[in-house]
């Protein structure tokens, strides 16, 4: 969906994709909303009976401009970010097709620049610090050496996982770390338990917050001072983990050599109209499993 949105000149975050009856109250309430909770992005007919696919997006805090969504491989890409100066301690990073992560900073004129030596999709992400911890403000793709159609045909590949469990996620993550010469992460029942507590709390509250009613630092065992946490959401483990893989800052945490152990768990966040799996990854060093 981010690639499809960018190919139609929308580079902001998406908040939801829903299949709804064309005359449903929820559809009408979204389209008539004036509170700023929803920003209507687009819709398309789905069935002859009148069902509609509706894509919504939150009001953007930051948006790129002077940006080409498709560029030549081996070229240099540049763009500006409207609203960047209003963010709190913002950071920007690019996830490359080979899963390397490059942090970039604006020059004196506010211009961001990065090179595209490889053919593939480059994921640009902006993060800021909030009272709830680090928060992703923006994630958008730049395709080098092709177009969105090439991504849809599979001639340009993006990270897509078929995992169905936390243990498969750890196995896949360790395969990536191993391929890059990074020590693998050991499984931890202690961290699995903490990830389960965090996932359940986030699912219950409907939150993305790193610092909520039950935050990770509050439940860590004594002696663990080096830790990290990733939170992902999706329609199952495949989607939630795939979204972490295309997020440069989340991927940076996954690839960190600082951590020796990992715990992974998921919980279902459901409402009347939709559900998501909340995936939590907890990383730490100095874990005593005995």
C-alpha positions in Angstrom: 0.0 0.0 0.0 2.8 2.6 0.7 4.2 1.9 -2.8 0.7 2.2 -4.4 0.1 5.4 -2.5 3.5 6.9 -3.4 2.9 6.1 -7.1 -0.3 8.2 -6.8 1.7 11.1 -5.2 0.7 10.4 -1.6 3.8 10.1 0.5 2.2 10.3 4.0 1.4 7.5 6.4 -1.7 5.4 6.0 -4.0 4.6 8.9 -6.3 2.0 7.5 -7.5 0.0 4.5 -11.1 -1.3 4.9 -13.7 -3.1 2.9 -17.1 -1.5 3.7 -20.6 -1.4 2.4 -21.2 1.7 0.4 -24.1 2.8 2.5 -22.6 1.8 5.9 -22.7 4.2 8.9 -19.0 3.7 9.5 -18.1 4.8 6.0 -20.3 7.8 6.2 -18.9 8.8 9.6 -15.3 8.6 8.3 -16.1 10.7 5.2 -18.0 13.3 7.3 -15.4 13.5 10.1 -14.3 17.0 11.0 -12.3 16.2 14.1 -9.1 15.5 12.2 -9.0 11.9 13.2 -9.4 10.7 9.6 -8.0 12.2 6.4 -9.8 10.8 3.4 -7.3 9.4 0.8 -9.2 7.4 -1.7 -11.7 4.6 -2.5 -12.6 2.2 -5.2 -15.6 -0.1 -5.9 -15.0 -3.7 -4.8 -18.1 -5.7 -5.7 -21.2 -5.1 -7.9 -23.2 -5.0 -4.7 -21.7 -1.7 -3.8 -18.9 -2.7 -1.3 -16.0 -0.1 -1.3 -12.3 -0.3 -0.5 -11.6 2.8 1.6 -8.0 4.0 2.4 -7.7 6.5 5.2 -4.6 8.5 6.5 -3.9 10.5 9.6 -3.3 14.3 9.3 0.4 14.5 8.3 2.9 16.1 10.6 5.5 16.0 7.9 5.4 15.5 4.1 8.2 15.4 1.4 8.2 17.7 -1.6 10.3 18.0 -4.8 10.6 14.2 -4.7 10.4 11.8 -7.6 8.9 8.4 -6.5 10.9 6.5 -9.2 14.5 7.3 -10.1 17.4 5.8 -12.1 19.6 3.3 -10.3 23.0 4.8 -9.6 21.6 8.3 -9.3 21.4 10.8 -6.5 18.0 11.5 -4.9 17.1 14.7 -3.0 14.0 16.1 -1.4 12.7 18.5 1.3 10.4 17.8 4.2 7.6 20.2 5.0 7.1 20.5 8.8 10.4 18.8 9.6 11.5 21.8 11.7 8.4 21.5 13.9 9.2 18.0 15.0 10.9 17.1 18.3 14.4 15.8 17.9 13.7 14.4 14.4 15.9 11.8 12.7 15.8 10.5 9.2 17.1 7.3 7.8 17.0 5.3 4.5 16.6 1.5 4.3 18.4 0.2 1.3 17.5 -2.8 -0.9 20.3 -4.9 0.8 18.9 -4.1 4.2 21.6 -1.6 5.1 20.4 1.5 7.0 21.8 5.0 6.3 21.0 7.9 8.5 20.8 11.2 6.6 20.6 14.9 7.7 19.4 18.0 5.9 22.0 20.5 4.6 21.9 24.2 5.3 19.1 24.7 2.8 17.0 21.9 4.4 17.6 19.5 1.5 18.0 15.7 2.1 20.2 13.7 -0.3 21.0 10.0 -0.7 22.5 7.8 -3.4 20.8 4.8 -5.1 23.6 2.5 -6.1 21.4 -0.6 -6.2 18.2 -1.4 -8.1 15.3 -1.7 -5.7 13.1 0.1 -3.2 14.7 2.6 -0.8 12.5 3.2 2.3 12.8 6.7 3.8 11.7 7.1 7.4 11.3 10.1 9.7 11.2 9.6 13.5 10.7 12.0 16.3 10.8 11.8 20.1 7.5 12.1 22.0 6.3 11.6 25.6 5.4 8.0 24.5 8.9 7.3 23.2 10.2 7.3 19.6 7.4 7.7 17.1 7.4 7.2 13.3 6.2 10.3 11.5 6.7 9.3 7.9 7.7 6.2 5.9 7.7 6.3 2.1 9.4 4.4 -0.8 11.7 5.6 -3.6 12.0 3.1 -6.4 15.4 3.0 -8.2 15.7 1.4 -11.6 12.0 0.7 -12.1 8.4 1.7 -11.3 5.6 0.7 -9.0 4.4 -1.7 -11.7 7.8 -3.5 -11.4 7.2 -4.0 -7.7 3.7 -5.4 -8.3 5.0 -7.8 -11.0 7.8 -8.9 -8.6 10.7 -7.9 -10.9 11.7 -5.5 -8.1 11.6 -7.4 -4.8 10.7 -5.9 -1.4 11.0 -7.7 1.9 7.9 -9.9 2.3 7.8 -12.6 5.0 5.7 -15.8 5.2 6.3 -16.4 8.9 3.5 -17.6 11.1 4.9 -17.6 14.6 7.4 -15.7 16.8 9.9 -18.5 16.6 9.9 -18.3 12.8 10.5 -14.5 13.1 13.5 -15.1 15.3 14.8 -17.7 12.9 14.4 -15.4 9.9 16.0 -12.5 11.7 19.0 -14.6 12.7 19.4 -15.7 9.1 19.6 -12.1 8.0 22.1 -11.3 10.8 24.2 -14.3 9.9 24.3 -13.3 6.3 25.7 -9.9 7.3 28.2 -11.3 9.7 26.4 -10.2 12.8 26.2 -12.6 15.8 22.8 -14.3 16.0 20.4 -13.5 18.9 19.7 -16.2 21.5 16.1 -17.0 22.3 15.0 -16.0 25.8 12.0 -17.2 27.7 12.4 -14.2 30.0 12.2 -11.7 27.1 9.4 -13.8 25.4 7.4 -13.3 28.6 8.1 -9.5 28.7 7.2 -9.2 25.0 3.9 -11.1 25.7 3.0 -8.7 28.5 3.8 -5.7 26.3 1.9 -7.0 23.3 -1.2 -7.7 25.5 -1.1 -4.3 27.0 -0.7 -2.5 23.7 -3.5 -4.6 22.1 -5.8 -3.8 25.1 -5.1 -0.1 24.9 -5.0 0.2 21.1 -1.6 2.0 21.6 1.7 2.2 19.8 3.4 3.8 22.8 6.7 2.5 24.2 5.9 4.2 27.5 2.3 3.3 28.4 0.5 1.8 31.4 3.0 -1.1 31.4 6.3 0.0 29.8 9.3 -2.2 29.1 11.7 -0.5 31.6 9.3 -1.1 34.4 9.2 -4.9 33.9 12.8 -5.6 33.0 14.6 -7.9 35.5 17.3 -6.4 37.6 20.7 -6.2 35.9 19.5 -5.5 32.4 20.4 -2.0 31.4 20.9 -2.4 27.7 17.6 -3.1 25.9 15.5 -2.2 22.9 11.9 -2.7 21.7 10.2 -2.9 18.3 6.4 -2.6 17.9 4.7 -3.7 14.7 1.1 -4.1 13.6 -0.5 -6.0 10.7 -3.0 -8.6 9.7 -0.9 -11.4 11.1 2.7 -12.1 11.8 3.7 -12.0 8.1 2.5 -8.4 7.7 3.6 -7.1 11.0 7.2 -8.5 10.6 7.3 -7.4 6.9 6.5 -3.8 8.0 9.4 -3.9 10.6 11.7 -5.1 7.8 10.9 -2.1 5.6 11.2 0.4 8.5 14.9 1.6 8.7 14.8 2.5 12.4 13.1 -0.8 13.4 15.5 -2.7 11.2 18.4 -0.8 12.8 17.3 -2.2 16.2 17.0 -5.7 14.7 20.6 -5.6 13.3 22.2 -4.0 16.4 25.3 -5.9 17.6 24.6 -4.5 21.1 22.0 -7.1 21.9 22.6 -10.8 22.6 19.1 -12.1 23.3 15.6 -11.5 21.9 12.0 -12.2 22.9 9.1 -12.0 20.5 5.3 -12.3 21.1 2.0 -11.1 19.6 -1.5 -10.3 20.7 -4.7 -9.4 18.8 -6.2 -5.9 19.0 -9.8 -6.1 17.8 -12.6 -3.7 17.4 -16.1 -3.9 15.9 -14.9 -3.3 12.4 -11.3 -4.6 12.2 -8.5 -6.4 14.0 -4.7 -6.3 14.0 -1.9 -8.4 15.4 0.4 -6.4 17.7 3.9 -7.8 17.3 6.5 -6.9 20.0 10.2 -7.7 19.8 12.3 -7.2 23.0 16.1 -7.1 22.7 18.6 -7.1 25.5 22.1 -7.9 26.7 23.1 -9.5 29.9 20.1 -11.8 30.2 20.5 -14.6 32.7 18.3 -17.5 31.7 19.2 -19.7 34.6 
